[in-house]
Amino acid sequence: MRILLVEDDAVLLDIIRRSLTDGGMRLDCASDLALARHLWAAQSFDAVVLDLNLPVNLDGERGSGLDLLRAMRRQGDSSPVLVLTARNRTDERIAGLDAGADDYLGKPFDLAELSARLRALVRRRQGSIDRVVVAGLCFDRSQRRVYLNDVELLLPAREFDVLSELLSPPGRTVSKKDLADKLSDFADVLTDNALEAFISRLRKKLLGSGASIRTLRGLGYRVEEET
């Protein structure tokens, strides 16, 4: 899951980044409107966490995150957006929702709630669920646990993330490019060779479960039940 976090408070940005990263999300971060606009236009995100009162650039006057949201919606961007702000008046919540936000969380907030709200937004958009069963494979996204034939399989974080993307939702074909994009950020790009290595390791670990990762030439990968 790849998230764009737009927040000008450096301390809060770092706290949120650490919390969401620990939960398995990949984050790109912006602390001003200029960088946020650039990142949002350059990359597709599963969800956006957007502060409202932001500097226009590192040295500029304050601007409105709502203006950025309205502009992206006019351009046809449909990324789920969670507005995050200290301004928690009813009229301001309404303004955020009317501008195109999908959810609204006022500061101060609980980090676990922020993570849960983001997962819910992405589930609704993708049609995915937290717990997926394919043959003897049981994948629990919220608990970050995988079971094969009722025995827990301990996966490294990156392998878990690859499997998570392949099962969001189950049965869909995911292109190599989409997988790499979702599992990268601008500071850490997942190469084709690394992705293929993760797929190879997962295939070996899924042996005997009745679930497999199929390659569809020119299209991508799909997790399916063996026949």
Backbone torsions as a table, in degrees:
resi	resn	phi	psi	omega
1	MET	NA	122.8	-177.5
2	ARG	-108.2	125.2	-172.3
3	ILE	-120.5	139.4	169.1
4	LEU	-100.0	121.5	179.0
5	LEU	-109.0	119.9	179.8
6	VAL	-116.3	107.4	-174.6
7	GLU	-155.6	128.8	-175.0
8	ASP	-91.1	-13.2	176.6
9	ASP	-80.3	110.7	-173.1
10	ALA	-61.6	-38.7	-179.2
11	VAL	-67.1	-47.8	179.8
12	LEU	-64.6	-40.6	178.3
13	LEU	-58.0	-43.5	-178.5
14	ASP	-67.9	-38.4	178.7
15	ILE	-63.1	-46.2	179.9
16	ILE	-65.3	-44.2	-179.1
17	ARG	-58.4	-45.0	-179.4
18	ARG	-64.7	-43.4	-178.0
19	SER	-63.8	-48.3	-177.6
20	LEU	-70.0	-35.8	176.7
21	THR	-64.5	-41.5	177.0
22	ASP	-61.7	-26.9	178.5
23	GLY	-86.4	7.6	174.6
24	GLY	94.4	6.6	179.7
25	MET	-91.3	151.0	175.5
26	ARG	-102.3	128.9	-173.5
27	LEU	-119.6	138.5	162.9
28	ASP	-112.8	136.0	-171.3
29	CYS	-121.3	143.8	175.7
30	ALA	-137.2	140.1	-179.4
31	SER	-112.2	4.3	176.3
32	ASP	-148.5	165.2	-174.3
33	LEU	-67.1	-35.3	-178.4
34	ALA	-62.8	-47.7	179.5
35	LEU	-68.4	-39.8	179.2
36	ALA	-59.7	-43.7	179.5
37	ARG	-62.6	-41.1	-179.7
38	HIS	-65.3	-48.6	-178.3
39	LEU	-64.8	-43.4	-177.0
40	TRP	-63.9	-37.4	-179.5
41	ALA	-75.7	-26.6	-173.5
42	ALA	-88.2	-16.5	-170.6
43	GLN	-144.1	146.8	173.4
44	SER	-87.2	132.5	-178.8
45	PHE	-119.3	148.4	174.9
46	ASP	-69.2	-32.3	177.9
47	ALA	-162.8	159.6	179.2
48	VAL	-125.3	131.3	171.8
49	VAL	-103.8	117.9	-167.8
50	LEU	-125.7	118.7	170.2
51	ASP	-76.0	157.3	-176.1
52	LEU	-93.8	-43.7	-174.4
53	ASN	-100.0	105.1	-170.3
54	LEU	-132.5	151.7	170.8
55	PRO	-69.2	146.3	178.4
56	VAL	-65.4	-41.4	173.2
57	ASN	-150.2	-172.6	-174.5
58	LEU	-61.5	-28.3	-177.8
59	ASP	-117.7	6.2	-171.0
60	GLY	-95.0	-178.1	179.2
61	GLU	-73.5	169.5	179.5
62	ARG	-74.7	148.0	178.3
63	GLY	-134.4	-175.9	-175.7
64	SER	-111.8	126.4	173.3
65	GLY	-63.5	-26.5	178.5
66	LEU	-65.0	-35.2	177.8
67	ASP	-63.3	-40.8	177.4
68	LEU	-64.3	-43.5	179.7
69	LEU	-61.6	-46.1	178.8
70	ARG	-59.8	-41.3	-178.7
71	ALA	-64.6	-42.3	-179.6
72	MET	-67.7	-37.6	176.8
73	ARG	-65.5	-38.5	177.7
74	ARG	-63.6	-29.5	178.7
75	GLN	-82.2	-0.1	176.2
76	GLY	92.9	6.0	179.0
77	ASP	-73.4	130.1	-176.2
78	SER	-115.2	17.0	179.8
79	SER	-56.3	134.0	175.0
80	PRO	-59.3	134.7	-177.1
81	VAL	-124.4	127.1	173.2
82	LEU	-108.0	115.6	179.1
83	VAL	-81.4	128.2	-176.1
84	LEU	-123.1	116.0	-174.4
85	THR	-157.7	156.1	175.2
86	ALA	-76.5	-18.4	-179.9
87	ARG	-81.2	110.8	-170.9
88	ASN	-122.4	23.9	177.0
89	ARG	-74.1	152.2	-176.8
90	THR	-58.4	-43.0	-177.2
91	ASP	-66.1	-31.7	179.0
92	GLU	-75.5	-34.1	174.2
93	ARG	-63.7	-41.8	179.0
94	ILE	-63.1	-41.6	179.8
95	ALA	-61.7	-40.2	179.0
96	GLY	-64.4	-44.1	-180.0
97	LEU	-67.1	-39.6	178.3
98	ASP	-65.9	-28.3	179.5
99	ALA	-76.1	-12.0	177.6
100	GLY	122.0	5.0	177.9
101	ALA	-70.9	150.7	179.7
102	ASP	-99.4	-21.1	-179.9
103	ASP	-156.0	167.6	-172.1
104	TYR	-146.8	127.3	179.7
105	LEU	-133.1	120.9	-177.9
106	GLY	-87.9	147.2	175.4
107	LYS	-83.9	144.4	-4.7
108	PRO	-73.6	159.0	-176.4
109	PHE	-143.5	164.8	177.4
110	ASP	-91.8	130.5	-177.9
111	LEU	-61.1	-35.8	178.9
112	ALA	-65.2	-36.1	178.4
113	GLU	-68.3	-40.4	177.3
114	LEU	-58.7	-47.1	179.1
115	SER	-61.5	-43.1	-179.5
116	ALA	-64.9	-40.0	179.2
117	ARG	-65.5	-38.6	177.8
118	LEU	-65.5	-43.3	178.3
119	ARG	-61.0	-39.5	179.8
120	ALA	-65.5	-41.5	178.6
121	LEU	-61.3	-44.3	-178.5
122	VAL	-68.8	-39.5	176.9
123	ARG	-58.1	-46.0	-178.1
124	ARG	-63.4	-38.6	-178.5
125	ARG	-71.3	-42.1	-174.1
126	GLN	-89.0	-15.2	-174.7
127	GLY	73.5	22.2	-178.4
128	SER	-95.2	169.0	179.5
129	ILE	-131.1	161.7	-176.7
130	ASP	-73.7	-31.3	-176.5
131	ARG	-118.0	119.5	-175.4
132	VAL	-122.6	136.2	176.9
133	VAL	-123.5	124.4	174.3
134	VAL	-129.6	107.9	-175.8
135	ALA	54.3	-123.8	-179.1
136	GLY	-89.3	5.5	177.8
137	LEU	-92.2	125.2	174.5
138	CYS	-121.4	119.0	-175.4
139	PHE	-115.4	120.1	-179.1
140	ASP	-113.1	101.0	-174.7
141	ARG	-68.8	-42.8	-175.6
142	SER	-67.3	-34.5	179.0
143	GLN	-92.3	-6.0	-177.8
144	ARG	53.7	51.4	178.8
145	ARG	-131.6	146.8	178.9
146	VAL	-129.5	136.3	178.3
147	TYR	-125.1	138.0	172.8
148	LEU	-117.6	115.9	-178.6
149	ASN	52.1	44.6	176.3
150	ASP	71.1	9.4	176.2
151	VAL	-111.3	128.6	-176.4
152	GLU	-66.5	133.8	176.8
153	LEU	-107.3	117.9	-179.6
154	LEU	-87.3	113.8	-178.4
155	LEU	-108.2	141.1	169.0
156	PRO	-58.4	154.8	-173.8
157	ALA	-55.0	-42.6	-175.8
158	ARG	-70.3	-36.6	176.8
159	GLU	-67.2	-39.3	176.4
160	PHE	-60.0	-43.9	-177.9
161	ASP	-65.2	-38.2	176.5
162	VAL	-61.8	-47.4	-179.7
163	LEU	-64.2	-37.8	178.2
164	SER	-60.2	-44.5	179.3
165	GLU	-65.7	-37.4	179.3
166	LEU	-68.2	-21.4	-178.8
167	LEU	-107.0	24.8	-177.9
168	SER	-121.9	83.5	-8.7
169	PRO	-86.6	172.1	179.0
170	PRO	-65.7	148.5	176.7
171	GLY	91.6	-9.7	-179.4
172	ARG	-91.3	154.3	176.0
173	THR	-92.2	127.4	-177.5
174	VAL	-112.6	124.2	-179.4
175	SER	-70.8	157.1	178.3
176	LYS	-60.6	-39.2	-179.9
177	LYS	-63.9	-45.8	-179.7
178	ASP	-62.7	-40.8	178.2
179	LEU	-61.5	-47.4	-178.9
180	ALA	-62.6	-41.3	-179.8
181	ASP	-63.0	-45.3	-176.5
182	LYS	-69.8	-25.5	-176.2
183	LEU	-103.4	13.4	178.2
184	SER	-118.0	163.8	161.5
185	ASP	-135.3	177.9	-173.3
186	PHE	-68.0	-16.7	179.0
187	ALA	-96.9	-11.8	-174.4
188	ASP	-148.9	91.2	-176.4
189	VAL	-91.2	129.6	178.7
190	LEU	-81.6	118.7	-177.8
191	THR	-80.4	163.2	177.2
192	ASP	-59.4	-42.2	-178.9
193	ASN	-63.6	-41.0	178.9
194	ALA	-66.1	-41.9	179.0
195	LEU	-62.3	-44.9	179.3
196	GLU	-62.8	-34.6	177.4
197	ALA	-66.3	-41.7	178.2
198	PHE	-63.6	-42.7	178.9
199	ILE	-61.5	-44.3	-179.9
200	SER	-60.9	-43.9	180.0
201	ARG	-65.1	-41.5	179.4
202	LEU	-64.1	-41.4	178.7
203	ARG	-56.9	-44.5	179.9
204	LYS	-64.0	-39.1	-177.1
205	LYS	-73.5	-23.9	-179.7
206	LEU	-85.9	-6.0	-179.3
207	LEU	-57.0	133.0	179.3
208	GLY	89.5	-5.5	-178.9
209	SER	-90.2	-16.0	-174.7
210	GLY	86.9	-3.7	176.1
211	ALA	-112.9	144.5	-179.1
212	SER	-145.0	161.8	175.9
213	ILE	-103.0	113.6	-177.8
214	ARG	-96.7	138.7	173.6
215	THR	-95.6	124.9	174.6
216	LEU	-106.6	107.7	-171.3
217	ARG	-54.3	126.7	179.1
218	GLY	81.0	-6.6	-177.6
219	LEU	-115.0	-45.8	-179.7
220	GLY	142.8	-145.3	-176.1
221	TYR	-122.2	152.6	176.9
222	ARG	-147.0	136.4	173.5
223	VAL	-88.6	127.5	-178.9
224	GLU	-146.6	163.2	177.7
225	GLU	-79.6	133.4	179.8
226	GLU	-67.8	144.4	179.7
227	THR	-115.1	NA	NA
